[in-house]
């Protein structure tokens, strides 16, 4: 097994611990992956602390890349009706019940019942949607793993509780 010495930490490591660089003699850079990652993280945190415009510039760069690579057309929602249902429900909720906690989001378990929602954390919401697929024809969610249709409030609650989060989801039916 080939080895190489990192010029930053001076530790001899396997060649797989170095990034590939075709212009180098042995085909790998002289700094190990761990040192490169540490350096990048330090630089990033320093930029966030010291450069006020860094975050704004980074957001602008990301937006420009989004438009340049035409991501908007690649990832548009197939059913525009669902996005309007979500926006209307959010507006109704805020008008009736006040602001949602910053760490919470509204989850529709059935788009045919727009006034019935579950209040869950942002983390739970992201994990939940990683486990779900939406069927356009039936307008229902189903589990990616089991391919079981989740057509009730209780099915979604059970899946959320299996995620292991400590925040208890709340069911709300708006009149």
Backbone as CSV, one residue per row, in Angstrom:
resi,resn,N_x,N_y,N_z,CA_x,CA_y,CA_z,C_x,C_y,C_z
1,UNK,0.854,-1.178,0.000,0.000,0.000,0.000,0.901,1.242,0.000
2,UNK,0.573,2.168,-0.892,1.365,3.390,-1.000,1.042,4.344,0.142
3,UNK,2.054,5.059,0.596,1.847,6.052,1.646,2.471,7.369,1.206
4,UNK,2.098,8.417,1.944,2.598,9.756,1.634,2.581,10.571,2.920
5,UNK,3.512,11.526,3.027,3.593,12.367,4.219,2.884,13.692,3.942
6,UNK,1.974,14.078,4.844,1.253,15.350,4.739,2.200,16.482,5.146
7,UNK,2.239,17.556,4.337,3.149,18.664,4.645,2.619,19.574,5.746
8,UNK,1.359,19.409,6.131,0.809,20.230,7.217,0.952,19.554,8.580
9,UNK,0.467,18.326,8.664,0.490,17.633,9.965,1.715,16.728,10.124
10,UNK,2.468,16.544,9.052,3.684,15.716,9.061,3.441,14.263,9.476
11,UNK,2.266,13.753,9.152,1.936,12.359,9.458,1.945,11.564,8.161
12,UNK,2.512,10.384,8.202,2.508,9.508,7.035,1.172,8.764,7.011
13,UNK,0.474,8.918,5.875,-0.867,8.338,5.739,-0.961,7.577,4.426
14,UNK,-1.981,6.695,4.312,-2.199,5.985,3.032,-2.524,6.996,1.925
15,UNK,-2.190,6.673,0.717,-2.384,7.568,-0.420,-3.858,7.909,-0.634
16,UNK,-4.758,7.039,-0.182,-6.199,7.297,-0.308,-6.654,8.462,0.567
17,UNK,-5.851,8.856,1.547,-6.189,9.966,2.422,-5.795,11.318,1.818
18,UNK,-5.395,11.327,0.549,-5.008,12.550,-0.145,-5.887,12.719,-1.384
19,UNK,-6.284,13.977,-1.646,-7.085,14.247,-2.835,-6.260,14.063,-4.105
20,UNK,-6.913,13.633,-5.167,-6.250,13.416,-6.453,-5.979,14.769,-7.117
21,UNK,-4.787,14.905,-7.689,-4.401,16.107,-8.438,-3.472,15.648,-9.547
22,UNK,-3.948,15.697,-10.790,-3.222,15.123,-11.926,-1.874,15.776,-12.174
23,UNK,-1.708,17.045,-11.785,-0.462,17.750,-12.078,0.658,17.448,-11.078
24,UNK,0.328,16.803,-9.983,1.362,16.447,-9.014,2.104,15.196,-9.496
25,UNK,3.312,15.043,-9.049,4.171,13.947,-9.489,3.527,12.571,-9.240
26,UNK,3.012,12.387,-8.018,2.402,11.098,-7.678,0.890,11.081,-7.915
27,UNK,0.339,12.184,-8.438,-1.089,12.243,-8.755,-1.978,12.640,-7.594
28,UNK,-1.392,13.066,-6.462,-2.162,13.475,-5.279,-1.544,14.740,-4.709
29,UNK,-2.395,15.585,-4.074,-1.855,16.797,-3.459,-1.048,16.441,-2.219
30,UNK,-0.280,17.410,-1.715,0.639,17.145,-0.611,0.017,17.304,0.775
31,UNK,-1.246,17.724,0.837,-1.929,17.924,2.114,-3.032,16.874,2.221
32,UNK,-3.140,16.222,3.364,-4.148,15.168,3.536,-5.556,15.761,3.568
33,UNK,-6.542,14.917,3.318,-7.936,15.348,3.268,-8.370,16.000,4.577
34,UNK,-7.949,15.431,5.680,-8.333,15.954,6.997,-7.823,17.384,7.190
35,UNK,-6.568,17.638,6.819,-5.992,18.989,6.955,-6.678,19.977,6.015
36,UNK,-7.001,19.516,4.806,-7.692,20.382,3.852,-9.061,20.772,4.410
37,UNK,-9.785,19.792,4.935,-11.118,20.072,5.487,-11.034,21.024,6.674
38,UNK,-10.062,20.821,7.552,-9.888,21.723,8.703,-9.608,23.142,8.245
39,UNK,-8.728,23.276,7.252,-8.371,24.602,6.737,-9.583,25.297,6.114
40,UNK,-10.363,24.564,5.341,-11.553,25.128,4.702,-12.569,25.569,5.759
41,UNK,-12.792,24.731,6.766,-13.749,25.077,7.828,-13.301,26.311,8.607
42,UNK,-12.008,26.402,8.913,-11.490,27.576,9.635,-11.669,28.840,8.808
43,UNK,-11.331,28.740,7.501,-11.475,29.895,6.618,-12.925,30.339,6.532
44,UNK,-13.837,29.378,6.432,-15.256,29.676,6.316,-15.775,30.378,7.574
45,UNK,-15.427,29.842,8.754,-15.898,30.463,9.993,-15.292,31.852,10.184
46,UNK,-14.039,32.040,9.795,-13.424,33.373,9.873,-14.123,34.351,8.945
47,UNK,-14.458,33.904,7.749,-15.141,34.781,6.801,-16.506,35.192,7.328
48,UNK,-17.228,34.261,7.931,-18.545,34.575,8.468,-18.427,35.613,9.583
49,UNK,-17.431,35.466,10.446,-17.262,36.384,11.564,-16.737,37.750,11.127
50,UNK,-15.753,37.763,10.234,-15.044,38.999,9.910,-15.601,39.762,8.714
51,UNK,-16.137,39.084,7.762,-16.624,39.755,6.563,-18.142,39.823,6.595
52,UNK,-18.677,41.026,6.794,-20.127,41.203,6.905,-20.844,40.867,5.605
53,UNK,-20.203,41.145,4.485,-20.842,40.921,3.188,-20.703,39.490,2.683
54,UNK,-19.953,38.649,3.391,-19.699,37.299,2.907,-20.992,36.512,2.718
55,UNK,-21.880,36.543,3.704,-23.125,35.774,3.620,-23.993,36.301,2.488
56,UNK,-24.081,37.617,2.356,-24.877,38.214,1.282,-24.294,37.842,-0.079
57,UNK,-22.973,37.943,-0.210,-22.322,37.569,-1.471,-22.517,36.092,-1.789
58,UNK,-22.455,35.266,-0.764,-22.632,33.824,-0.959,-24.058,33.517,-1.412
59,UNK,-25.039,34.194,-0.822,-26.435,34.012,-1.246,-26.618,34.463,-2.689
60,UNK,-26.030,35.613,-3.032,-26.140,36.114,-4.408,-25.485,35.159,-5.398
61,UNK,-24.336,34.607,-5.010,-23.636,33.655,-5.879,-24.488,32.413,-6.094
62,UNK,-25.136,31.945,-5.036,-25.985,30.761,-5.133,-27.198,31.031,-6.011
63,UNK,-27.820,32.214,-5.848,-28.980,32.569,-6.678,-28.592,32.648,-8.149
64,UNK,-27.441,33.249,-8.405,-26.972,33.385,-9.791,-26.745,32.004,-10.394
65,UNK,-26.157,31.096,-9.626,-25.904,29.737,-10.092,-27.224,29.011,-10.352
66,UNK,-28.203,29.228,-9.478,-29.529,28.627,-9.613,-30.151,29.011,-10.954
67,UNK,-30.055,30.309,-11.290,-30.640,30.780,-12.543,-29.791,30.375,-13.750
68,UNK,-28.482,30.452,-13.614,-27.583,30.122,-14.721,-27.733,28.663,-15.139
69,UNK,-27.861,27.771,-14.154,-27.987,26.341,-14.449,-29.439,25.901,-14.635
70,UNK,-30.347,26.870,-14.579,-31.765,26.645,-14.856,-32.393,25.604,-13.924
71,UNK,-32.047,25.674,-12.639,-32.617,24.740,-11.671,-34.121,24.933,-11.508
72,UNK,-34.613,26.142,-11.722,-36.033,26.428,-11.549,-36.906,25.537,-12.396
73,UNK,-36.501,25.289,-13.639,-37.291,24.438,-14.523,-37.090,22.966,-14.232
74,UNK,-35.946,22.616,-13.675,-35.671,21.217,-13.380,-36.474,20.716,-12.190
75,UNK,-36.726,21.579,-11.215,-37.335,21.153,-9.962,-38.672,21.819,-9.689
76,UNK,-39.435,22.178,-10.723,-40.744,22.784,-10.498,-41.710,21.725,-9.993
77,UNK,-42.655,22.158,-9.213,-43.659,21.229,-8.712,-44.592,20.863,-9.853
78,UNK,-44.910,19.602,-9.958,-45.795,19.150,-11.020,-47.222,19.622,-10.761
79,UNK,-47.607,19.677,-9.495,-48.963,20.074,-9.164,-48.932,21.429,-8.471
80,UNK,-49.131,22.487,-9.243,-49.094,23.850,-8.705,-50.215,24.068,-7.691
81,UNK,-51.292,23.317,-7.810,-52.429,23.464,-6.920,-52.029,23.205,-5.469
82,UNK,-51.153,22.218,-5.229,-50.725,21.890,-3.872,-49.983,23.047,-3.218
83,UNK,-49.142,23.749,-3.987,-48.401,24.869,-3.405,-49.340,25.996,-3.017
84,UNK,-50.410,26.210,-3.777,-51.367,27.247,-3.388,-52.174,26.816,-2.166
85,UNK,-52.459,25.518,-2.045,-53.144,24.996,-0.856,-52.280,25.248,0.380
86,UNK,-51.000,24.964,0.267,-50.084,25.150,1.388,-50.014,26.626,1.789
87,UNK,-49.876,27.502,0.806,-49.788,28.941,1.093,-51.074,29.452,1.740
88,UNK,-52.226,29.033,1.243,-53.501,29.482,1.812,-53.684,28.970,3.235
89,UNK,-53.312,27.731,3.492,-53.448,27.171,4.833,-52.541,27.905,5.812
90,UNK,-51.317,28.192,5.385,-50.378,28.926,6.244,-50.948,30.305,6.591
91,UNK,-51.492,30.989,5.585,-52.081,32.311,5.814,-53.249,32.216,6.795
92,UNK,-54.144,31.230,6.588,-55.288,31.049,7.487,-54.826,30.764,8.910
93,UNK,-53.832,29.877,9.044,-53.322,29.504,10.358,-52.804,30.724,11.101
94,UNK,-51.994,31.524,10.434,-51.400,32.704,11.072,-52.477,33.701,11.452
95,UNK,-53.471,33.894,10.586,-54.562,34.827,10.894,-55.370,34.374,12.101
96,UNK,-55.600,33.079,12.237,-56.444,32.576,13.322,-55.695,32.303,14.617
97,UNK,-54.499,31.746,14.508,-53.813,31.241,15.695,-52.537,31.992,16.036
98,UNK,-52.161,32.959,15.238,-50.928,33.688,15.506,-49.734,33.030,14.845
99,UNK,-48.577,33.543,15.163,-47.335,33.080,14.522,-46.996,31.656,14.947
100,UNK,-46.445,30.917,14.018,-45.947,29.569,14.293,-44.574,29.724,14.954
101,UNK,-44.245,28.843,15.901,-42.900,28.862,16.488,-41.859,28.784,15.380
102,UNK,-40.724,29.439,15.591,-39.677,29.479,14.568,-39.160,28.094,14.181
103,UNK,-39.223,27.153,15.111,-38.683,25.823,14.831,-39.746,24.866,14.299
104,UNK,-40.966,25.350,14.034,-42.061,24.481,13.593,-42.506,24.791,12.167
105,UNK,-43.123,23.793,11.557,-43.703,23.933,10.227,-45.029,23.187,10.197
106,UNK,-45.859,23.502,9.200,-47.139,22.838,9.018,-46.977,21.725,7.984
107,UNK,-47.487,20.541,8.311,-47.429,19.410,7.377,-48.843,19.000,7.005
108,UNK,-49.121,18.965,5.694,-50.405,18.474,5.197,-50.274,16.983,4.956
109,UNK,-51.062,16.197,5.640,-50.995,14.760,5.432,-51.948,14.321,4.329
110,UNK,-52.878,15.218,3.941,-53.813,14.923,2.859,-54.203,16.243,2.205
111,UNK,-53.816,16.425,0.933,-54.117,17.688,0.252,-55.602,17.837,-0.062
112,UNK,-56.369,16.761,0.050,-57.816,16.858,-0.128,-58.493,17.406,1.123
113,UNK,-57.761,17.479,2.213,-58.254,18.052,3.470,-57.317,19.191,3.863
114,UNK,-57.381,20.335,3.163,-56.395,21.407,3.380,-56.449,22.049,4.759
115,UNK,-57.544,21.898,5.479,-57.646,22.514,6.800,-57.188,21.595,7.922
116,UNK,-56.761,20.394,7.588,-56.257,19.466,8.591,-54.740,19.373,8.432
117,UNK,-54.025,19.770,9.477,-52.563,19.823,9.406,-51.947,19.238,10.670
118,UNK,-50.653,18.953,10.563,-49.872,18.515,11.713,-48.765,19.540,11.902
119,UNK,-48.570,20.000,13.123,-47.500,20.946,13.429,-46.311,20.140,13.938
120,UNK,-45.191,20.223,13.207,-43.986,19.470,13.545,-42.766,20.376,13.401
121,UNK,-41.633,19.928,13.902,-40.409,20.726,13.782,-39.897,20.685,12.336
122,UNK,-39.032,21.643,12.012,-38.452,21.682,10.668,-37.650,20.419,10.390
123,UNK,-36.924,19.939,11.391,-36.140,18.716,11.234,-37.023,17.508,10.969
124,UNK,-38.111,17.393,11.738,-39.054,16.298,11.529,-39.657,16.377,10.132
125,UNK,-39.975,17.605,9.693,-40.600,17.808,8.396,-39.658,17.361,7.268
126,UNK,-38.395,17.737,7.374,-37.416,17.354,6.356,-37.229,15.834,6.340
127,UNK,-37.073,15.226,7.524,-36.910,13.767,7.594,-38.141,13.046,7.051
128,UNK,-39.322,13.582,7.396,-40.571,12.963,6.968,-40.673,12.954,5.445
129,UNK,-40.364,14.090,4.817,-40.472,14.156,3.360,-39.378,13.351,2.663
130,UNK,-38.298,13.030,3.354,-37.299,12.117,2.789,-37.814,10.687,2.764
131,UNK,-38.769,10.386,3.634,-39.319,9.035,3.712,-40.597,8.856,2.896
132,UNK,-41.133,9.972,2.356,-42.415,9.931,1.661,-42.281,10.212,0.175
133,UNK,-43.204,9.651,-0.584,-43.398,10.004,-1.989,-44.846,10.423,-2.154
134,UNK,-45.111,11.320,-3.114,-46.467,11.806,-3.333,-46.989,11.247,-4.643
135,UNK,-48.162,10.629,-4.597,-48.786,10.078,-5.795,-49.760,11.118,-6.346
136,UNK,-49.484,11.588,-7.567,-50.296,12.647,-8.179,-51.735,12.194,-8.422
137,UNK,-51.909,10.949,-8.846,-53.255,10.477,-9.193,-54.168,10.405,-7.983
138,UNK,-53.683,9.754,-6.935,-54.530,9.583,-5.748,-54.443,10.760,-4.794
139,UNK,-53.471,11.669,-5.027,-53.245,12.815,-4.143,-52.936,12.360,-2.719
140,UNK,-52.223,11.243,-2.589,-51.868,10.686,-1.277,-50.362,10.503,-1.186
141,UNK,-49.876,10.481,0.057,-48.479,10.168,0.322,-48.344,8.665,0.547
142,UNK,-47.180,8.114,0.188,-46.893,6.740,0.560,-45.433,6.622,0.952
143,UNK,-45.150,5.632,1.750,-43.814,5.407,2.287,-42.882,4.897,1.206
144,UNK,-41.676,5.477,1.112,-40.693,5.032,0.118,-40.264,3.593,0.387
145,UNK,-40.105,3.260,1.657,-39.588,1.937,2.023,-40.627,0.839,1.833
146,UNK,-41.809,1.027,2.408,-42.821,-0.025,2.433,-43.801,0.058,1.275
147,UNK,-43.846,1.201,0.590,-44.827,1.470,-0.480,-46.254,1.389,0.053
148,UNK,-46.422,1.722,1.346,-47.735,1.716,1.973,-48.311,3.120,1.877
149,UNK,-49.578,3.209,1.469,-50.227,4.517,1.381,-50.518,5.014,2.789
150,UNK,-50.126,6.256,3.058,-50.391,6.877,4.353,-51.533,7.861,4.144
151,UNK,-52.755,7.392,4.366,-53.903,8.223,4.046,-54.629,8.784,5.267
152,UNK,-54.052,8.608,6.437,-54.711,9.142,7.623,-53.727,9.936,8.477
153,UNK,-54.277,10.724,9.327,-53.493,11.503,10.289,-52.638,10.575,11.141
154,UNK,-53.241,9.484,11.600,-52.545,8.572,12.505,-51.362,7.890,11.828
155,UNK,-51.479,7.567,10.546,-50.354,6.961,9.822,-49.150,7.896,9.814
156,UNK,-49.403,9.181,9.577,-48.317,10.163,9.551,-47.716,10.350,10.944
157,UNK,-48.563,10.412,11.957,-48.093,10.562,13.341,-47.200,9.382,13.724
158,UNK,-47.607,8.170,13.365,-46.803,6.984,13.679,-45.438,7.062,13.012
159,UNK,-45.409,7.498,11.752,-44.140,7.633,11.041,-43.271,8.710,11.690
160,UNK,-43.869,9.829,12.078,-43.133,10.917,12.739,-42.564,10.438,14.068
161,UNK,-43.362,9.716,14.842,-42.898,9.208,16.136,-41.756,8.205,15.980
162,UNK,-41.722,7.492,14.866,-40.634,6.541,14.610,-39.329,7.241,14.248
163,UNK,-39.382,8.536,13.947,-38.167,9.280,13.608,-37.277,9.495,14.824
164,UNK,-37.847,9.383,16.032,-37.051,9.485,17.248,-36.867,10.905,17.759
165,UNK,-37.596,11.858,17.204,-37.499,13.234,17.688,-38.274,13.367,18.996
166,UNK,-37.874,14.307,19.827,-38.528,14.463,21.124,-39.759,15.360,21.057
167,UNK,-39.869,16.216,20.033,-41.002,17.124,19.921,-42.251,16.342,19.536
168,UNK,-43.304,16.495,20.301,-44.558,15.792,20.060,-45.357,16.514,18.975
169,UNK,-45.665,15.852,17.840,-46.444,16.508,16.788,-47.849,16.840,17.274
170,UNK,-48.395,17.947,16.772,-49.737,18.381,17.185,-50.654,18.370,15.968
171,UNK,-51.830,17.807,16.122,-52.836,17.778,15.062,-53.728,18.995,15.217
172,UNK,-54.088,19.609,14.097,-54.944,20.790,14.154,-55.917,20.741,12.989
173,UNK,-57.203,20.891,13.296,-58.216,21.004,12.257,-58.774,22.419,12.329
174,UNK,-58.528,23.194,11.272,-58.983,24.580,11.243,-60.408,24.615,10.698
175,UNK,-61.238,25.385,11.320,-62.643,25.511,10.885,-62.780,26.627,9.874
